[in-house]
C-alpha cells in the first residue's frame, strides 16, 4: 500500500476538479476541519459510502506522519496508528501517590484512514498554565476540542486532559498537532526511564480475574477493552484503538499493592449501575464525562481511583466491567 498522500492544489476546470478531488479523498487526502455537513453522505463525498469503515494500512503508510510529528507510533488492528504523548516532565501526586506517566499522564494522537480523509483523535495532558495556550493553538490549527476534564483525585499540581478531533490530510494534521505540542509541554522531548526490575504485581491472577491479558509497561500493568457494538461518528465506524475502549491501569506500589485508575466506557443506560457497583467496591468516582460530541450510540466515561492489593482491586472492578457491553476477549489463536 502506498504512503498516505498529501492534498492536491491547482486551478482546474469544474469537471477536472471534481475528478481530482474524488481521487484525492479516496486515497486519504482531505482538507482539515470537517464540519457535520462535510462528512460521509454530504454532497462533497458522494463517492464514499454513507457508513465508512476504517481502511487497513501498514506501518510504512504512516511513516510520513511519524516524520511530520517527530515521533514513531504503533499500528493497532491494522487500522489505527497510535502515537503516545507521555508527560514525563511532570511530577504529579494523587492521594499521596507519585503518578507515573504510563499510569495517568500519557496523552495520545491516533490516526485512522477513511474514504473521505484521515481522522485524528486523541488527548493532551496539560497543566493549568498550559491549558489556555493549548486551547488557542488547537483552535488556530482547526482541530476541534471535544472534552475537557480531570482524571485523578486530589492532584498536585492540578492537571487537565483535553480531547481533540479533526479530519483531513494525515501529514497536514500531524504538522498542525506538532505546532500545538510546542505550547503544551512538548511531551515528545523527554525519554522513557529505563526499566530496572519486574513489575511487583500478581499479573497472572489479575489476568484471570479480569478475563483478559494485560500489558506491562515499566511499573504499570494495563488493559484496553473495546465495546461489542458498532460505534460511529459522522458516518465513520470508530475502531476501539482510536479511544473507544475501557482502560484499566495498575501502578505497582510494592508488596503486591497498586494504585488503579482508568475509565470505563458506557452507554447512557449503563451509567448508573456502573457507578453503584464502583461505590459498593469503595472505588472513588473522579469524573463522569464524554470524549466526543457526536458519537452513536452516545458514550460516557467514568474515571475511578483506588489503592489496595492488586488482585483485590481487579476483583472489585470485574462486576463493573460485566455491567457494560464489552467485546469478548480474543481467542488464544488470535
N, C-alpha and C positions, 0 to 999 in steps of 0.2 A: 504494500500500500504506500502511496506517495506521501510525502510530508504535507502537513497542513498548509494550504495555500494562503497567500496574502490577498487582501482586497484589490479589485481592479478599478482603474480610473481611466478617464479619457472622454472625448467628445464623440458620440456615436449617433447614428440615426435611431429613431424610436424602435424599429424592429431589431436592429443590432444590439441596442442597449438591453432590450428585454431578453434576447437570446444569451448575451454575455452574462447578464445578471443571474439568469437561471443556472448557467453552468457554474458560476462562482459560488452561488448559495449551495448548490448540490454537493460541492466539494468542500464546504465548510467555511467559506468566506462570507461575511456579512457586516453591516455597519454596527457599531457599538450602540447599546442603549435602546433595545426594542421596547415598545410600549405594547399594551394589550392588543391594540388594533393591528400590530405588525407581526404577530405570531402566526403559527400554523392556521391555515384556513382563511386568513386575510388575503385580499387581492394580490399583495406583493409576493405571496408564496403559494400560488395556485398549483404549482408543480409538486408541492410537498403533500404528503397525506395529512389528514386532519388530526390524526393521532400519530405523532412521531416517536419512534423508539431510538435510543442512542445507537450510534454506528460503531461497530467493532473497529479497534485501532491497534497499533503496535507501539512499542516503546519508541521506535525510530520516528514515528509520525509526530511525536511530541518533542523531539529534540529542539526545534526552533523555539518552542515555548520555554523549555528549560534554559536555553541560551538567553532569551529575552528577559527572563525573570532572574537569572543568575543563580538558579538552584535546581538540582535534579529531583524529580519526583518518582513515583512508582505507579505502574498501571494496575488497576484493580478490576477484576472481572472483565478484562479486555475492553472496557468502555470508559472508565474514569481514570484520568491522570491526576493523581493527588500529590500536592506539594506541601510538605509540613512547614509551618512557620512558628517554631518554638521561641518563647521569650526567655531564653536562658540568662539574659542580662538582668532579669528582675529577681529580687529577693522578697518573697511573699510568705506570710504565715497566716494560717486559718485555725482558730481554736488552739493556738499554740503549736501547730504542726507546720514545719517548714515544707512548703509546697514545691515539688519538683516540676520542671517544665512538662514532662511527659504525663504527669497526673492531671494538671488543670491549667497550664499556662501555654498551651500549644494551639496556635491558630492554624488555619489551613486554606489552601486555594485548590479547588477541584474543578477540572475541565472535562466536559463531555461533548462530543461532536454529534450534531443532528443535521437533518436535511437542510435546514434554513440557517445554519451557523453553529458556532460553538457556544455552549453555556458555561459560564463561570459562576460558581457558588463557593462560599467559604465564610470564615470569620477571622477577625483580628482581635488580639489581646492587647488592651490599651490601659495606660494609666489615665487618671482624670485629667492631667495636663495635656496628654496626647490626644484625648478624645475629640475636642473641638477641631484640632488641626486635621485629624484623620477624616472627620466628617466632611470638612470643607474639601479635602483632597478627593474623597470619593465622589462628591458632587461635581467637582471640576472635571473628573475623569468620565462622568456619565455612568458611573456604577451605582446601582440602587442600594440604599441602606434598608434592610428589611426587618431588622430586630436589634434591640439594644438592651442588655441586661447584665446581671452578675451571675457567676456560677458557684461562688463559695460564700460561706457564712463568716462574719467577723474577720474580714480581710484587712490585713495591714501590709502595705498601703492599699487603698481601695483600687480594685481592678475592674475594668468593664470589657465586655465582649460585644462586638458589633458584627452582625451578619450582613453579607452583601450578595448581589446577584447582577449579572449582566449577560447579554447575548451579543455576539459579534465575531469578528475575525480573531482567531486564537492568539496570534502573536501580538496584535494590537491590544487585546485585553491584558496580556502578560506585561506589556510595556506600561500600560496605564496603572496596573496594580503595583508595579515596581516603583512608580512615582509616589503612590500612596504610602508604601512602606518606608520611604525616605523620611516621612514626617511622623511615623508611628512606631518608633523604636528600632526599626531595621532588624527584625528577628533573624534574618539570614546571617548576620555578621558574626555571631558567637558560636564556636564549635561545640559539638556534643562532648560531655565529660566521658572519660574512659570508664568502662565497666570493670570493677575490680573483684567482685565476688558474686556467686549465685544469689538469686532472689530468695529472701528468707520467708517464704510462704509455702504452705502445703498446696501447691498448684494442682496436683493430681486430684485432690479431694475437692478443691474449688471447681475444677472442670466437671467432675462427677456431679456435684451439687447443681451447677447451672446447666448441665446437659450439653456443654459445648467446650471447645478447646480454645483457651486463651492465648495471648501473645505476650511474651516477656520483652520488656524494654527497660534496661537498667534495673532500678528498684520498683518498677511499675509492672503490674500484670493486668492486661486489658482485654475487653471483649467488645466486638461490634456486631450487632444483631439486627438484621433487616426485618421489615414487616412483610406479611404474607400477601397483602392486596397490592394492586397496582396503584401507584401514586402519580398524579400528573400535575403539571404547571403550564398553563397557556398551551395546552395540547401536546406537551412534551412528557413522555414517560420518564420518571426520575428513578435512576438506579440507586440502590441503597448506599453505595460508597460515596455518593455525592452529598451525603449528610442526612439521609432518611433512615437513620438507624438508632437503636438503643445503644448507649455507651455505658460500660461499667469499667472502672479503673481502680485497682487496689495499689496503694503505695505502701511498701513494706516498712514497718517501724521497728522491727526486731522482735524476737521471741514469738514469731508467727502472727504478730499483731499487724494491723493495717489501718490506714485511713481509706475509706471507699467513697468515691464520688462519681458523677456522671449524669446522664439524663435518660429518662425513659420516654419514648415517643408513643403518643396515644391519640386516638380519635376522641371526639367530644364525649361520647357516651362511656368511654373507659376511664375518664379522668378521675371522677370522684371515688370510684372503687380503688384505683391505684393509690390515691392519696390516703385513703383509710388504711390500706394494707401497710403502707410505709410508716404511718404513725403508730400502728399496732406493733411494728417491729422496732420502734423507737428511733427511726431514721428522721433526721432533721430535713424538713422541706425548705429548700433555699429559694427556688424560683419556679414559677409556672408561666410559660410564655409560648409564643410561636417562633418559628425561624423564617417562615416565608409569608408572602402576602396573598398568594392566590393558589395554594395547593389544594388538590381534590383527591381524596377526602381531606377536610381541614385537619391539620395535625398540631398537637400541642406537646410541649416538652416539660417534664418536671425534673429539676435538679435536686439532688439529695446529698446527704453527708452523714457519715457515722464513723467512729473509731472503735475497733474491737478485734477479737480473734478473726482471722481471715475467713476461715471456713464458716464460722457463725454468721459473719456478715453476708456471705453467699447464701446461706440458708434463709436469712431474713429477706433477701432480695428476690428469691425464687418465686414466691407467691405473687409478687407484683409483676414479674415478667409474665407469669402464666395468666394474668388478668388482661393481657394485651394480645393482639393478633400477630404474633411473631411468626416469621418464616421458620419452617422446620430446620433443625440442624443438618448440615451437609452429611452425606453418607461417606464412609471411610474412603471409598474409591474416588470420590470427587475432590 
